[in-house]
Amino acid sequence: MKERPMTRIVRPLRSGQITIPAEFRKQLGLTDDTLLQITLHSDELRVKPLRVAETAAGSPWMRQLYDLFAPVRDEAKELPEEEIDAAIDRAVAAVRKRHAKGSL
């Protein structure tokens, strides 16, 4: 006997976010750390959990990148988390503003 697919109706939030129903998350073993791959296939969105390989943390390019940001990490230790978040928000807003001007 063929298993029936689980189906739920959800409404996207204003920002385009959707909630994956709890029973789906449980069956797929999704946690707050799970990465999801979203693919647009014809007129469907397909969401698939990614299994990240442990070897990425030991890769040479990852080590090089980690070492490159050592001074930034050291400086950030002195700052409150709210100040770091605000700086990131300002940087993202500036980049978005530049890209918006470029697309006009």
C-alpha positions as CSV (number, residue, x, y, z in Angstrom):
1,M,0.0,0.0,0.0
2,K,1.4,3.4,-1.0
3,E,1.9,6.0,1.8
4,R,-0.1,9.2,1.4
5,P,2.0,12.3,1.4
6,M,1.5,14.6,4.4
7,T,0.0,18.0,3.3
8,R,-0.7,21.2,5.3
9,I,-1.8,24.6,4.2
10,V,0.3,27.5,5.5
11,R,0.1,31.2,4.9
12,P,3.4,33.1,4.2
13,L,4.0,36.1,6.5
14,R,4.4,39.6,5.1
15,S,8.1,39.1,4.8
16,G,7.7,35.8,2.9
17,Q,8.5,33.5,5.8
18,I,6.6,30.3,6.3
19,T,6.3,28.0,9.3
20,I,7.1,24.4,8.8
21,P,4.5,22.4,10.8
22,A,5.8,20.8,13.9
23,E,5.0,17.2,12.8
24,F,7.0,17.8,9.6
25,R,9.9,19.1,11.6
26,K,9.8,16.2,14.0
27,Q,9.6,13.6,11.2
28,L,12.5,15.2,9.4
29,G,14.6,15.7,12.5
30,L,14.8,19.5,11.9
31,T,16.4,21.6,14.7
32,D,17.3,25.2,15.0
33,D,20.7,24.4,13.5
34,T,19.4,22.6,10.4
35,L,20.1,24.1,7.1
36,L,17.5,23.8,4.4
37,Q,17.9,23.8,0.6
38,I,15.0,25.5,-1.2
39,T,14.6,24.8,-4.9
40,L,12.1,26.3,-7.3
41,H,11.1,23.4,-9.6
42,S,8.5,24.4,-12.3
43,D,5.8,25.9,-10.1
44,E,6.7,24.1,-6.8
45,L,9.0,25.0,-3.9
46,R,10.9,22.0,-2.7
47,V,12.5,22.2,0.8
48,K,15.1,19.6,1.7
49,P,17.2,19.4,4.9
50,L,21.0,19.5,4.3
51,R,23.3,17.3,6.1
52,V,26.5,19.4,6.5
53,A,29.7,17.3,6.4
54,E,31.9,17.6,9.5
55,T,35.0,17.9,7.3
56,A,34.2,21.5,6.3
57,A,35.4,22.8,9.7
58,G,38.8,21.1,9.0
59,S,39.2,22.3,5.4
60,P,42.2,24.5,4.6
61,W,40.1,27.4,3.2
62,M,37.9,27.4,6.3
63,R,41.0,27.6,8.5
64,Q,42.4,30.4,6.4
65,L,39.1,32.3,6.6
66,Y,38.9,31.7,10.4
67,D,42.5,33.0,10.8
68,L,41.8,36.0,8.6
69,F,39.0,37.2,10.9
70,A,41.1,36.6,14.2
71,P,41.6,40.4,14.7
72,V,37.9,41.1,14.2
73,R,37.0,38.4,16.7
74,D,39.5,39.8,19.3
75,E,38.0,43.3,18.8
76,A,34.5,42.1,19.1
77,K,35.1,40.4,22.5
78,E,35.3,43.9,23.9
79,L,31.9,45.0,22.5
80,P,28.4,44.3,23.8
81,E,26.3,42.0,21.5
82,E,23.8,44.7,20.9
83,E,26.5,47.0,19.5
84,I,27.8,44.3,17.2
85,D,24.2,43.6,16.0
86,A,23.6,47.3,15.3
87,A,26.9,47.6,13.4
88,I,25.9,44.5,11.2
89,D,22.5,46.0,10.6
90,R,24.0,49.3,9.5
91,A,26.4,47.5,7.1
92,V,23.7,45.4,5.6
93,A,21.5,48.5,5.1
94,A,24.4,50.4,3.4
95,V,25.0,47.5,1.0
96,R,21.3,47.2,0.2
97,K,21.1,51.0,-0.4
98,R,24.1,50.8,-2.8
99,H,22.6,47.9,-4.7
100,A,19.2,49.6,-4.9
101,K,20.9,52.7,-6.4
102,G,22.7,50.5,-8.9
103,S,19.5,48.8,-10.1
104,L,17.7,52.0,-11.0
